[in-house]
Amino acid sequence: MAKQERAEQTRQRLVEAASAAFAEHGYAGTSLHRIVRSAGVTMGALTFHFSSKSALADAVQEAGTAATREVLHNSAPAPGLRGVLDEVLALADALRTTQSIRAAARLTREGHAADHDWYDSWAPGLRDALERAWREDHLDGGLTPLAATSLLSHVLLGVEATTASPDSLRTVTGDGPEDNLTQALKALGTLITPSAASARGED
């Protein structure tokens, strides 16, 4: 194996280990010693690739935002509002299953976004998609695209916050987070999709 390839594999192990640690413990609760133990490398290997804990967090942010954009790019949503809600569900699922995305979300929330703010990887696109859906589906329901963006953003932030302790949500609702989110998004779609009568222009 070439030296450059081994170095890249070591760097990737460090980013993966750091993603898991930051996702679970946050920036302040994660030590570099925890990361090197998890990655199975030496502290010297870590400092060779990353000059500081902050630099490693930046790399995790970059990996998480790139993974987020890939999820949205590959989601192949339906047109209109249904497609927007499908994208939100896809991103919510990725928050639960992809450590780099969950870590990027938590690091951004904790103020360690640097040049790779996790919100910027999806929030502007979500607002653009909602504005298109409003035009294409002739939506109203008393809710604006900006308000819907804010609402769905809070939904995603809630998914990120409860992923670390899903039992707390189950205690309140009696259901798993996936069931609750799906039902909530279906309800949102019903609220802002015009009825057949209003679509025909009837009183």
Residue, then its C-alpha position, 0 to 999 in steps of 0.5 A: m500500500a502506498k504511503q499516501e494511501r495509508a495516510e488518507q486511510t488514517r485521516q478518514r479513520l480519524v474523521e469517522a471516529a471524531s464524527a461519532a464522538f462529536a455526535e454523541h458528546g459534543y465539542a466540549g465533551t470530546s477529547l482528542h485521546r478519545i478520538v485516537r483510541s477509537a480510531g486506533v491511531t497514535m496522537g502523533a498521527l492525529t497531529f500530523h493530519f490535524s493541527s488542533k481539535s478545532a481543525l478536526a471539527d472543521a473536517v467533520q463539518e465538511a464531511g457532514t455537510a457534503a454528506t447532507r448535500e449528497v442525501l438531498h441530491n440522491s433523494a429524487p423527490a416527487p414534484g411540488l410539496r410532496g417532494v419537499l416533505d420527502e426531502v425533509l424525511a430523507l434528511a431526518d433519516a440521515l440525521r438518525t443514521t449518518q454520524s457525520i451529518r449528526a455531528a455536523a448538525r451538533l457542531t453547528r448548533e454548538g457554534h463550531a461551524a467554521d466555513h461549513d455551516w450545516y444549516d447552509s447545506w440544506a436550509p436555502g434549498l429548502r426555502d427555494a423548493l417551498e417557494r417553487a411548490w407554492r407556485e406549482d401547487h397553488l398553495d395557500g392555507g394561511l402559511t407562507p413559504l418563509a413560515a413553512t421553511s421555519l417550521l420544517s427547519h425546527v422539525l429537523l432541529g428537533v430530530e437532531a436534538t432528540t436523536a441522542s435521547p430518543d427514549s425521551l420523545r417516546t416517553v412523551t408520545g408513546d411512539g418512535p420518532e420516525d412515526n411521529l415525524t411522518q404523521a406530523l409532515k402528513a398533517l402539515g401537507t394537509l393543512i397547506t394543500p388547498s381543498a378541491a373546492s378552493a382549487r376550483g375557485e368555489d366559495 
